[in-house]
Amino acid sequence: MKVESFVELDPDSVWTFIARWGTHRQAGVRTPVAVCLLEPLLKGHFDEYFPVVDALARSNRRFADTVTRIWALGAARAPRRAARLKALLAATTPALRRRATPLARSLTPETFATRLARLRNMAQAGNADAWWILGSALDDGEPDGRGGFRVRPDLRGAFDAFSRATRGGHRTAWLSLGYCHDTGRGTRKDPAAARRCYTRCWRATAHPGAASNLGTWYRDRGRLRDAVRWYRRAALFGDGEARLTLGYCLYYGLGVRTNLAAALACWRDLDDTPNITPYGREEAWYLRAVAHVDAGRRTLAASLLMQAGADGDYPEADDLLAQLRAGNTPVPCRCRRRLDRRIRGHASCERHRS
């Protein structure tokens, strides 16, 4: 079963698959649907899909049983959402008071070790998806909610699990394995192996993360034309961070001919996409502000800079806003946000000339 790989790319199709097979008469079919599909779907898209999960569970006894087999992860563990899950279980499985289902246990903090054991059992039975999920769990560890960990990440264990997942035929695991090679997580850094893994993932799945990572791989080695080629592919398949970087390259002519209109279009599009981090969205606002400064549109620039610096963690935005308010001739920082300035993927910056 490879549908899990598309949870982020096409959640609607994944939900259609879950609704069909999560009502299957055989528990052996429903269990992997719960673990490999429904768990990740609710982890990343709880508010969008819980209403339909709730409705189907209340109307179909078999799907209600499928829901009892999941663990509350990510967004699903927030107190309000956890309460909604508990209410659903109470309404559909009165026996919950007498038996500890996975979901009931996962709504308490002492669940990580038990979940790992369950995933190991599934993985050792030959489930490649379970190896990949196990690797992700080991790589993340169990946060304690205070900036530390109840269980620290096991990077070597994660690397081994990702390797086993790829040997079992899990195509998206090549992306995770490539990142381990790229950054030295759980193994020695091996840039050549990282590129091979990213390329294999892209060819098998067209995963935008693989294309984006290949773009970064080439950028870090000064091969900007190749980097732009991969960033274009990633942006086309919905990667917001890649679109941010592509816009930067287009604006400053890095590996591609300068195209100011296309650069601004890239950054404006990020206002409506969910596929970018808040950190990246702030950088897009800052880069648009710099473009407005260059065009003499100070009022528009100031508005974007206030958005970018609202959290108090973007000193370059605060500095440029202060320059505008003082009436000085602005000299913005043109570097990428917190990216090593020795890397060739930077524009020339008057503030940071070596």
C-alpha positions as CSV (number, residue, x, y, z in Angstrom):
1,M,0.0,0.0,0.0
2,K,1.6,3.3,-1.2
3,V,-1.3,5.7,-0.8
4,E,0.1,7.0,2.4
5,S,2.8,8.8,0.4
6,F,0.2,11.2,-1.0
7,V,-1.4,12.4,2.3
8,E,0.2,15.8,1.9
9,L,0.0,16.0,-1.9
10,D,-3.6,14.9,-2.3
11,P,-5.5,14.5,1.0
12,D,-8.9,14.4,-0.7
13,S,-8.0,11.3,-2.7
14,V,-6.5,9.7,0.4
15,W,-9.7,10.3,2.3
16,T,-11.7,8.7,-0.5
17,F,-9.4,5.6,-0.1
18,I,-9.8,5.6,3.7
19,A,-13.6,5.9,3.5
20,R,-13.7,2.9,1.2
21,W,-11.2,0.5,2.8
22,G,-11.7,1.7,6.4
23,T,-15.2,0.0,6.3
24,H,-13.8,-3.3,5.0
25,R,-15.2,-6.4,6.8
26,Q,-11.7,-7.7,7.6
27,A,-9.9,-6.1,10.5
28,G,-6.6,-7.0,8.9
29,V,-7.4,-4.5,6.1
30,R,-8.7,-1.8,8.4
31,T,-5.7,-1.8,10.7
32,P,-3.1,-0.6,8.1
33,V,-5.7,1.9,6.8
34,A,-5.9,3.3,10.3
35,V,-2.1,3.3,11.0
36,C,-0.7,4.3,7.7
37,L,-3.4,6.7,6.4
38,L,-5.9,7.9,8.9
39,E,-3.3,8.7,11.5
40,P,-1.2,11.0,9.1
41,L,-4.4,12.5,7.7
42,L,-5.6,13.7,11.1
43,K,-2.1,14.6,12.2
44,G,-1.8,17.2,9.4
45,H,-5.4,18.0,8.5
46,F,-7.5,17.5,11.6
47,D,-9.8,20.4,11.3
48,E,-10.5,19.8,7.6
49,Y,-11.3,16.0,7.8
50,F,-12.4,15.2,11.3
51,P,-16.1,16.2,10.6
52,V,-16.3,13.6,7.8
53,V,-14.4,11.1,9.9
54,D,-16.9,11.7,12.8
55,A,-19.9,11.4,10.5
56,L,-18.7,8.1,8.9
57,A,-17.7,6.6,12.3
58,R,-21.2,7.3,13.8
59,S,-22.9,5.7,10.8
60,N,-20.7,2.7,10.2
61,R,-19.7,0.3,12.9
62,R,-16.7,-1.0,11.0
63,F,-15.3,2.4,10.4
64,A,-15.8,3.3,14.1
65,D,-13.6,0.3,14.9
66,T,-11.0,1.6,12.4
67,V,-10.9,4.9,14.3
68,T,-10.2,3.0,17.6
69,R,-7.0,1.7,16.0
70,I,-5.4,5.1,15.4
71,W,-3.1,7.1,17.7
72,A,-3.6,10.8,18.2
73,L,-0.6,12.5,16.8
74,G,0.5,16.1,15.9
75,A,-2.5,18.4,15.6
76,A,-4.8,15.7,16.9
77,R,-3.2,15.9,20.3
78,A,-4.2,19.5,21.0
79,P,-6.6,19.5,24.0
80,R,-9.7,20.7,22.1
81,R,-9.1,18.2,19.3
82,A,-8.3,15.4,21.7
83,A,-11.6,16.1,23.4
84,R,-13.5,15.7,20.1
85,L,-11.8,12.4,19.5
86,K,-12.8,11.2,23.0
87,A,-16.3,12.3,22.4
88,L,-16.5,10.3,19.2
89,L,-15.2,7.2,20.9
90,A,-17.6,7.5,23.8
91,A,-20.5,7.8,21.3
92,T,-19.5,5.0,19.0
93,T,-17.6,2.5,21.2
94,P,-19.2,2.2,24.7
95,A,-16.8,-0.7,25.4
96,L,-14.0,1.8,25.5
97,R,-14.6,2.1,29.2
98,R,-13.6,-1.6,29.5
99,R,-10.8,-2.0,27.0
100,A,-7.9,0.3,26.2
101,T,-7.9,1.0,22.4
102,P,-4.9,2.5,20.8
103,L,-6.6,5.9,20.4
104,A,-7.7,5.9,24.1
105,R,-4.1,5.2,25.1
106,S,-2.7,7.7,22.7
107,L,-4.6,10.5,24.4
108,T,-2.5,10.1,27.5
109,P,1.2,11.1,27.6
110,E,2.7,7.6,28.2
111,T,2.2,6.2,24.7
112,F,5.4,6.7,22.8
113,A,7.2,3.4,23.7
114,T,4.0,1.4,23.1
115,R,3.5,2.9,19.7
116,L,7.1,2.2,18.7
117,A,6.7,-1.4,19.8
118,R,3.5,-1.7,17.7
119,L,5.2,-0.2,14.7
120,R,8.2,-2.5,15.1
121,N,5.9,-5.5,15.1
122,M,4.2,-4.4,11.9
123,A,7.5,-3.5,10.2
124,Q,9.1,-6.8,11.1
125,A,6.1,-8.5,9.5
126,G,7.1,-6.9,6.2
127,N,5.2,-3.6,6.2
128,A,7.4,-1.1,4.4
129,D,5.0,1.8,5.4
130,A,5.4,0.9,9.1
131,W,9.2,1.0,8.7
132,W,8.9,4.6,7.3
133,I,6.5,5.7,10.0
134,L,8.8,4.1,12.6
135,G,11.7,6.0,11.2
136,S,9.8,9.3,11.3
137,A,8.8,8.6,15.0
138,L,12.4,7.8,16.0
139,D,13.7,10.8,14.1
140,D,11.3,13.1,15.9
141,G,11.5,11.6,19.4
142,E,8.8,12.6,21.9
143,P,8.7,16.3,22.8
144,D,7.8,17.2,26.3
145,G,6.0,20.4,25.4
146,R,8.7,22.6,27.1
147,G,11.3,22.6,24.4
148,G,12.9,19.3,25.5
149,F,12.1,15.6,25.1
150,R,10.5,12.8,27.1
151,V,12.2,10.5,24.7
152,R,15.2,11.8,22.7
153,P,15.4,11.2,19.0
154,D,17.2,8.0,17.9
155,L,18.9,9.1,14.7
156,R,20.7,5.9,14.0
157,G,17.5,3.9,14.6
158,A,15.7,6.3,12.2
159,F,18.3,5.9,9.5
160,D,18.1,2.1,9.8
161,A,14.3,2.2,9.6
162,F,14.3,4.5,6.5
163,S,16.9,2.1,4.9
164,R,14.7,-0.9,5.5
165,A,11.6,1.0,4.2
166,T,13.4,1.7,0.9
167,R,14.5,-2.0,0.6
168,G,10.8,-2.9,1.2
169,G,9.7,-0.7,-1.7
170,H,8.6,2.4,0.0
171,R,9.3,5.2,-2.5
172,T,8.9,8.3,-0.3
173,A,11.3,6.9,2.2
174,W,14.1,7.6,-0.3
175,L,13.5,11.3,0.5
176,S,14.0,10.7,4.2
177,L,17.0,8.5,3.6
178,G,18.5,11.2,1.3
179,Y,18.1,13.8,4.0
180,C,19.9,11.6,6.5
181,H,22.9,11.3,4.1
182,D,22.7,15.0,3.3
183,T,22.8,16.2,6.9
184,G,24.6,13.4,8.7
185,R,21.6,12.4,10.7
186,G,22.3,8.9,12.0
187,T,25.1,8.3,9.5
188,R,28.1,10.0,8.0
189,K,27.4,12.8,5.5
190,D,27.5,11.4,2.0
191,P,26.4,14.1,-0.5
192,A,26.6,11.8,-3.5
193,A,24.3,9.2,-1.8
194,A,21.9,12.1,-0.8
195,R,21.6,13.2,-4.5
196,R,21.0,9.6,-5.6
197,C,18.2,9.2,-3.0
198,Y,16.5,12.5,-3.9
199,T,16.7,11.6,-7.6
200,R,15.2,8.2,-7.0
201,C,12.4,9.6,-4.9
202,W,11.6,12.2,-7.6
203,R,11.6,9.7,-10.4
204,A,9.3,7.3,-8.5
205,T,6.9,9.8,-6.9
206,A,7.4,13.3,-8.3
207,H,7.5,14.4,-4.7
208,P,8.1,18.2,-4.5
209,G,10.3,17.8,-1.5
210,A,12.7,15.7,-3.5
211,A,12.9,18.3,-6.2
212,S,13.4,21.1,-3.7
213,N,16.1,19.2,-1.9
214,L,17.9,18.6,-5.2
215,G,17.7,22.3,-5.9
216,T,19.3,23.1,-2.5
217,W,21.9,20.4,-3.2
218,Y,23.0,22.1,-6.4
219,R,22.7,25.6,-5.0
220,D,25.0,24.8,-2.1
221,R,27.6,23.6,-4.6
222,G,27.3,26.8,-6.7
223,R,25.5,25.1,-9.6
224,L,22.8,27.7,-9.8
225,R,21.4,26.9,-13.2
226,D,20.7,23.3,-12.1
227,A,19.3,24.6,-8.8
228,V,16.8,26.8,-10.5
229,R,15.7,24.0,-12.8
230,W,14.9,21.8,-9.7
231,Y,13.3,24.7,-7.8
232,R,11.0,25.3,-10.8
233,R,9.9,21.6,-10.7
234,A,9.3,21.7,-6.9
235,A,7.3,25.0,-7.2
236,L,5.2,23.6,-10.0
237,F,4.2,20.7,-7.7
238,G,3.2,23.0,-4.9
239,D,6.3,23.4,-2.7
240,G,6.0,26.9,-1.2
241,E,9.6,27.1,0.1
242,A,10.9,26.3,-3.4
243,R,8.6,29.0,-4.9
244,L,10.1,31.5,-2.4
245,T,13.7,30.6,-3.5
246,L,12.7,30.6,-7.2
247,G,11.4,34.1,-6.8
248,Y,14.7,35.2,-5.1
249,C,16.7,33.7,-8.0
250,L,14.4,35.4,-10.6
251,Y,14.6,38.8,-8.8
252,Y,18.4,38.8,-8.5
253,G,19.3,36.9,-11.7
254,L,20.9,33.9,-9.9
255,G,21.2,31.0,-12.3
256,V,18.5,32.5,-14.5
257,R,17.7,35.7,-16.4
258,T,16.3,38.5,-14.1
259,N,12.5,38.7,-14.3
260,L,11.1,41.1,-11.7
261,A,7.4,40.5,-12.6
262,A,7.8,36.7,-12.3
263,A,9.6,37.0,-9.0
264,L,6.9,39.2,-7.5
265,A,4.3,36.7,-8.8
266,C,6.1,33.9,-7.0
267,W,6.1,35.7,-3.7
268,R,2.5,37.0,-4.0
269,D,1.2,33.4,-4.6
270,L,2.6,32.4,-1.2
271,D,-0.1,34.5,0.6
272,D,-2.6,31.8,-0.4
273,T,-0.7,28.6,-0.2
274,P,-0.7,26.4,2.9
275,N,2.5,24.7,1.7
276,I,5.0,27.0,3.3
277,T,6.2,27.5,6.9
278,P,5.3,30.7,8.8
279,Y,9.0,31.4,8.8
280,G,9.1,31.2,5.0
281,R,6.0,33.3,4.6
282,E,7.6,36.1,6.7
283,E,10.7,36.0,4.4
284,A,8.4,36.4,1.3
285,W,6.8,39.5,2.9
286,Y,10.3,40.9,3.5
287,L,11.5,40.2,0.0
288,R,8.4,41.8,-1.5
289,A,9.1,44.8,0.8
290,V,12.6,45.1,-0.6
291,A,11.2,45.0,-4.1
292,H,8.8,47.9,-3.2
293,V,11.7,49.9,-1.7
294,D,13.7,49.4,-4.9
295,A,10.7,50.7,-6.8
296,G,10.2,53.7,-4.5
297,R,6.9,52.4,-2.9
298,R,7.8,53.1,0.7
299,T,4.2,52.8,2.1
300,L,3.6,49.4,0.7
301,A,7.1,48.3,1.8
302,A,6.4,49.5,5.4
303,S,3.1,47.5,5.6
304,L,4.9,44.3,4.5
305,L,7.8,44.9,6.9
306,M,5.4,45.2,9.8
307,Q,3.9,41.9,8.9
308,A,7.3,40.3,8.5
309,G,8.6,41.6,11.9
310,A,5.4,41.1,13.9
311,D,6.9,38.2,15.9
312,G,10.0,40.2,16.8
313,D,12.3,37.6,15.3
314,Y,13.2,39.2,12.0
315,P,15.9,41.9,12.7
316,E,16.5,42.7,9.1
317,A,12.8,43.6,8.7
318,D,12.9,45.8,11.8
319,D,16.1,47.5,10.6
320,L,14.7,48.3,7.2
321,L,11.4,49.6,8.7
322,A,13.4,51.9,11.0
323,Q,15.3,53.3,8.1
324,L,12.1,54.1,6.2
325,R,10.5,55.8,9.3
326,A,13.7,57.9,9.8
327,G,13.4,59.1,6.2
328,N,16.9,57.9,5.4
329,T,17.9,56.4,2.0
330,P,17.2,52.7,2.7
331,V,19.9,50.1,2.4
332,P,18.2,46.8,2.8
333,C,19.8,43.5,3.5
334,R,19.5,41.3,0.4
335,C,20.7,38.1,1.9
336,R,18.5,35.0,2.4
337,R,17.2,34.7,5.9
338,R,19.7,33.0,8.2
339,L,21.3,31.2,5.3
340,D,25.1,30.9,5.4
341,R,26.4,33.9,3.5
342,R,29.3,31.9,2.1
343,I,26.9,29.9,0.0
344,R,26.6,31.2,-3.6
345,G,22.9,31.4,-3.5
346,H,23.0,35.0,-2.2
347,A,22.6,38.2,-4.1
348,S,25.1,41.0,-3.7
349,C,24.4,42.8,-0.4
350,E,25.7,46.2,0.5
351,R,25.1,45.5,4.2
352,H,27.3,42.4,4.2
353,R,30.1,42.9,1.8
354,S,33.1,40.9,2.7
